[in-house]
């Protein structure tokens, strides 16, 4: 067994031994020769590895907590980080003014603070889960937005609405005609089913496997400084960067790039896991390389990530998997603001470079598309479409080859996008869930039946570019009524849409791969027999750490002479006595997290806690219970009450023995005849039983608080006093005594 080094970096021990060489810097001016030489010297230094586990490293965040707003997050808006470090007050004021102007102009989902590109902004506003959100952040600080109720909002095409609607909205939703769905099922299924970005089973492995590690900009700035103790590994509290020492841009760049490499390496594990259970389609997370498209802190992926991405592409090619991406909802080419357009183009360039570095064969490379929403309406659909045409013409050909458009559930329906896609030769992704919310009621009915008439036109947009078609499918929650409530996706889907049987279908659900498993089990799709139900809180595919018990050191006698050898031996024994943490390497690294030989990777709906026990939450004491006694105080009060009751009993006994007036009663005497004829007084020595006054049960109950049987102190045992035997009772013979 090998000694455990770090519980969070076991799976990444080899990749994280050195921090990668950073890519080119995007400064406004080239650094001088001395500064450039100093940067090269810093890059040559060996740095300590970092922990990429967000549960142990506070600087690393998970995808749902990331700065980039994208549909990759499971629950968007529960907490949105708007930490904006390095932005001066002038930019904050300007951004606030631009936001106000945009709101007054009726901007839709276009935010002037495009989080998709990492633009630092103090007050982004957007609709999240259907609720308006306003975020406030001070300069150089990290805060999280809280959901408010009275702020103006931007429309987010990917947000999920679950807020309470007013009565008029509910009545309007109930009065709409019922949907007309098709009864066609694409069986036998020949296409590829996929999910987006995160495998829930691997996410709960030890160490976790996922591709959405990110960080705050404040963490990048902080990690530009060297560690307080360079000889020791970094620690969240004990060994953090020392801000008093000079900063290095190269050091901060290496930090954020190491997170991206850790994310990319986990894609290899996810692809092998998917292939084992019959899943051939995966959407790559936009969080894979944090802030790569940022205006100030952005960077190119080549050359530092070229090797690992090429390895991912080779594995996907060998396994026949399809990989796609979905830039965030703030990547919009129809916005009236130049800043948003520039950020959007920069983000599309980042995604195009990511897919190009996979180095896949021609067909799989064409199938690696980037899905994009058209964005906001901005008060005029025709003007927005014209701006999109103009900005689309500016895009490089590499982006045009991969860009596809998807209908959303806020503004743009299939009838709005399909003519534009046919005009500009852009493939169109049909999202069934979005179509049932936003559609042209004059041309089509709600449901999946009438949309089938548009299949030939939709599929033709793909065939012209020789790209394999794909569609998106999800379902609203059963309790949803209004359009905003129906935007929220159900954790799993119940059926298949009436799509062609050889279609690549992306299942957009919170339960990710489990939603795909649910369809496999329901319709006996290929791969349904490769997995079994998990055992609650039992993982037989992890090398769990084992902590050895502490050894007992033998005690030495006080008078034992100590010498140098004894001191050395005592020091060795003390080291041996310390508990050590080992990892059982019974499972090879390539089999860790793969579900074991029985393939126990499926968890029933609502039983996500079976993957890992829920952490204990310490409940805060209710202010109303502040004056209530604690269990320890109640036990102490019980003991004091018993003592008080015993004291009352003793006083009652003493009172009865002394009389009512406190005088001791005189003892009765008996006259005894003597030899001289006088009577002698003889005191009778036989003890009389003294009556004791018993304490009533009511008095004891008044002295004792309300206690359970477990909290009551045990009664004291009364020792029995043996009765004294008189000489007469012992039958002593005085004659025998005299002889003795």
SULPEQUI-V194348 format. One record per backbone hydrogen bond with DSSP energy under -0.5 kcal/mol. CO is the residue of the C=O (numbers start at 0). NH is the residue of the N-H. If there is no record, write none. Layout:
((CO/NH) (CO/NH))
//
This chain:
((1/582) (5/8) (9/12) (11/15) (13/16) (24/26) (31/35) (32/36) (33/37) (34/38) (35/39) (36/40) (37/41) (38/42) (39/43) (40/44) (41/44) (48/233) (49/51) (51/53) (52/55) (52/56) (55/57) (56/59) (58/215) (60/213) (61/64) (62/65) (65/80) (67/69) (68/329) (69/72) (73/75) (74/77) (78/80) (79/144) (82/84) (83/86) (83/139) (85/87) (87/91) (88/92) (89/93) (90/94) (91/95) (92/96) (93/97) (94/98) (95/99) (96/100) (97/101) (98/102) (99/103) (100/104) (101/106) (102/105) (107/154) (108/110) (111/113) (112/114) (113/116) (113/118) (114/117) (121/136) (123/134) (125/127) (125/132) (127/130) (128/161) (130/127) (131/147) (132/125) (133/145) (137/140) (140/83) (140/142) (142/81) (144/79) (145/133) (153/126) (154/156) (155/158) (156/408) (158/160) (159/161) (160/487) (165/169) (166/170) (167/171) (168/172) (169/173) (170/174) (172/175) (178/180) (179/448) (184/186) (191/504) (192/279) (192/280) (193/506) (194/196) (194/282) (195/197) (197/199) (198/202) (199/203) (200/203) (201/204) (201/208) (207/209) (213/60) (215/219) (216/220) (217/221) (218/222) (220/223) (221/224) (223/247) (225/241) (228/231) (238/234) (239/227) (240/242) (241/244) (245/225) (247/251) (248/252) (249/253) (250/254) (251/255) (252/256) (253/257) (254/258) (255/259) (256/260) (257/261) (258/262) (259/263) (260/264) (261/265) (262/266) (263/266) (263/267) (264/267) (264/268) (265/269) (266/270) (267/271) (268/272) (269/273) (270/274) (271/275) (272/276) (273/276) (273/278) (274/277) (277/279) (279/321) (280/194) (281/283) (281/323) (282/196) (283/325) (284/287) (287/289) (288/291) (290/293) (291/298) (293/297) (300/304) (302/305) (302/306) (304/308) (305/309) (306/310) (307/311) (308/312) (309/313) (310/314) (311/315) (312/316) (313/317) (314/318) (315/319) (315/320) (316/319) (321/281) (323/283) (324/370) (327/330) (329/331) (336/340) (337/341) (338/342) (339/343) (340/344) (341/345) (342/346) (343/347) (344/348) (345/349) (346/350) (347/351) (348/352) (349/353) (350/354) (351/355) (352/356) (354/357) (355/358) (360/364) (361/365) (362/366) (363/367) (366/368) (368/324) (368/370) (369/403) (370/326) (371/405) (376/379) (379/383) (380/384) (381/385) (382/386) (383/387) (384/388) (385/389) (386/390) (387/391) (388/392) (389/393) (390/393) (390/394) (391/394) (395/398) (395/399) (396/400) (398/401) (398/402) (401/369) (402/426) (403/371) (404/428) (405/373) (410/412) (411/407) (412/416) (413/417) (415/419) (416/420) (417/421) (418/422) (419/423) (420/424) (420/425) (426/404) (427/429) (428/406) (428/430) (429/431) (429/471) (430/434) (431/435) (433/436) (433/437) (436/438) (438/440) (439/442) (439/443) (445/179) (448/451) (449/452) (450/453) (451/454) (453/457) (454/458) (455/459) (456/460) (457/460) (457/461) (458/461) (458/462) (459/463) (461/464) (461/466) (462/465) (468/503) (469/429) (470/505) (471/431) (472/507) (474/489) (476/479) (481/485) (482/486) (483/160) (483/486) (484/487) (487/476) (490/510) (496/185) (496/498) (499/502) (500/189) (500/190) (502/504) (503/470) (503/505) (504/193) (504/506) (505/472) (505/507) (506/508) (508/511) (510/513) (511/514) (511/515) (512/516) (513/517) (514/518) (515/519) (516/520) (517/521) (518/522) (519/523) (519/524) (524/527) (526/529) (527/530) (531/600) (531/601) (534/537) (537/534) (537/539) (538/541) (540/592) (541/543) (543/583) (545/547) (545/581) (556/559) (562/566) (563/567) (564/568) (565/569) (566/570) (567/571) (568/572) (569/573) (570/574) (571/575) (572/576) (573/577) (574/577) (576/550) (579/547) (579/581) (580/3) (581/545) (582/1) (582/584) (583/586) (585/587) (587/590) (587/591) (588/591) (590/593) (594/599) (595/598) (598/531) (598/600) (600/602) (601/533) (603/606) (606/609) (607/610) (609/536) (615/617) (616/618) (621/624) (622/625) (624/627) (629/633) (630/634) (631/635) (632/636) (633/637) (634/638) (635/639) (636/640) (637/641) (638/642) (639/643) (640/644) (641/645) (642/646) (643/647) (644/648) (645/649) (646/650) (647/651) (648/652) (649/653) (650/654) (651/655) (652/656) (653/657) (654/658) (662/664) (667/683) (669/681) (671/679) (673/676) (677/673) (679/671) (679/681) (681/669) (688/690) (691/693) (695/699) (696/700) (697/701) (698/702) (699/703) (704/706) (707/711) (716/718) (719/721) (725/729) (726/730) (726/731) (727/730) (731/733) (732/736) (733/737) (734/738) (735/739))
//
